[in-house]
Amino acid sequence: MKDSEFDIITHYFARQAIHRPDVIAGIGDDGALLKIAAGKELVVSMDTLVEGVHFLSGTDPHAIGHKAMAVNLSDLAAMGAVPAWATLSLTMPEADPHWLEGFSDGLFTLARRFDVQLIGGDLTQGPLSITLQAHGLVPAGASLRRSGARAGDYIYVTGTLGDAGLGLHLTGALRVEDEPDAFITGRLLRPEPRIAEGIILRSLARAAIDISDGLLADLHHILDSSGVGAVLQVDRVPRSRAFDQILDRVFPDKPELRDDLPLVAGDDYELCFTVPSENRAAVEQQLGRLSGCTPIGMIVAEPGLHCQRKEGVDYQPSREGYEHFRAMQRRDDHG
Amino acid sequence: MKDSEFDIITHYFARQAIHRPDVIAGIGDDGALLKIAAGKELVVSMDTLVEGVHFLSGTDPHAIGHKAMAVNLSDLAAMGAVPAWATLSLTMPEADPHWLEGFSDGLFTLARRFDVQLIGGDLTQGPLSITLQAHGLVPAGASLRRSGARAGDYIYVTGTLGDAGLGLHLTGALRVEDEPDAFITGRLLRPEPRIAEGIILRSLARAAIDISDGLLADLHHILDSSGVGAVLQVDRVPRSRAFDQILDRVFPDKPELRDDLPLVAGDDYELCFTVPSENRAAVEQQLGRLSGCTPIGMIVAEPGLHCQRKEGVDYQPSREGYEHFRAMQRRDDHG
């Protein structure tokens, strides 16, 4: 691939429109050279997508480019960081112009929205795989962490949950022309990093994480890091209208999926965060103008995560549903 | 791989001894959180190694771990940066404890020598592939670039050239017990990033690059970036004693390799740099205590790269040798 590497870089990756003033040197030297504004801390996140593991062969390259960028920006969002730069390692069996055109377009379309400049990386020959590292900046001391939750905090999530998991489960069975199906496909293929939400939450939330592995798994990370427990109100976990419509249509005989998918399926890339009582009104008001947010439970002092029905009885996701979607997710996991 | 991911991280990658005070959060949150000292600029470099492309199946995992770190630190060296942090994306078909033990040991042994902390990354299932990003720091405005060479500068290289290329060519034919063979194998498998040299050169050299693609190819990058040309004295390009000994033994009938390999074979990870006349004595004296350095030519105003014999006649690497080693290198290229 070497002899064409420079041509590929020039044609597909150096044509991006973004030139940030804090990039002293981007692509084209031994490394990129970057200015960090005074009073800022650097946040970095790296994720890899492998063909046949995280996406099927034949997936629209535009969606792969979008997702490679989105999953990393989502990690920055969960820290309250403002995105700045990305590095990309792209491994391909051969340089396919059609694929590169779609991939780079998907990647840069999202990057431009968040003023992210591609500053370097590597191109190698091998099985198709994409590793992207996103770099963001946050005012010193202001970042959101997993470890700040305290007993009495309210647990919130942005947007709706279970959509991407349903989309992954139904790949091939969705009807492209139907509106709810198109919504669900979009949720799976083009997750939206909650950057604006993360920035707002810096001063209002005590802990945050992005939901890539499923609500229960990711909330567990907050609980473990913070040394606390939680009671989750299963009936309050927000679902999209499209999610309910498609479940009614495709799985009328599996009502348990309605409760379980939003708890255990990953890939929605919404934020889960905890808020002290006095900040609830501000959070709901400010996030209401963006993706919205929904209170789904409380942080408690005693470790452990308990799911409850609205009548107060304990609830456990069906083992079948849980195992099923954990297995799916293992295929589609990117840490 | 998901369910064992956390265990793997804990066992092999979180046991490292390095904890830098500028790492506010390393492995274990959505992203790593880093302090950049006032007056510093950030340098980043990302390289990928793919099994079957950059290393053969069965290569000692300790050497792969070393090399993944070394090739990135070499890029930082060429910018004059001091290494600080690394992120690692490791894609493996399965979690093999023996492989992980060797790989992480090779990686951390080199990382510790340069005070580099692993701050995050990703573990995924798939064909064996390693992407590492190194992060370094350099005083604002002091970095070495490819673009600073001027007519009249002397061209230097550190160490000796052609060793790794010879090692790659002779894989399987080297005699482990012989000293020159062991030296050549070490040059291929465990390249030494010239960090101390890069730091010294910040104030003495005008342009620098690390030699990963071969002297001619990499010097061309300096010439293109700087808008200048060069005359290279082929007979002055430094070779190791082991290189000459093995060539005499294995290829007595191919004398052209002695001249051509050091010019076109990559992977030595030495530095090539240009020095104004008034700094030559200081460079030779200060680098003499480290890897050594050798003047091999001059920067000239007119674009183009001309190789000369000591009697002043033009020299071109034999087409055969050039094509042969370019083909080899294409297999082993990592940008």
Interface residues (C-beta under 8 A of the other chain):
Chain A: M1 K2 D3 E5 I24 A25 G28 D29 D30 G31 A32 L33 L34 K35 I36 A38 K40 E41 L42 V43 V44 S45 M46 D47 T48 V50 E51 G52 V53 H54 D75 L76 A78 M79 A81 T87 L88 S89 T91 I119 G120 G121 D122 L123 T124 Q125 G126 P127 S129 T131 Q133 A134 H135 G136 V138 A140 S143 R145 R146 S147 A208 I209 D210 D213 S225 R326 Q329 R330 D333 H334 G335
Chain B: M1 K2 D3 E5 I24 A25 G28 D29 D30 G31 A32 L33 L34 K35 I36 A38 K40 E41 L42 V43 V44 S45 M46 D47 T48 V50 E51 G52 V53 H54 D75 L76 A78 M79 A81 T87 L88 S89 T91 I119 G120 G121 D122 L123 T124 Q125 G126 P127 S129 T131 Q133 A134 H135 G136 V138 A140 S143 R145 R146 S147 A208 I209 D210 D213 S225 R326 Q329 R330 D333 H334 G335
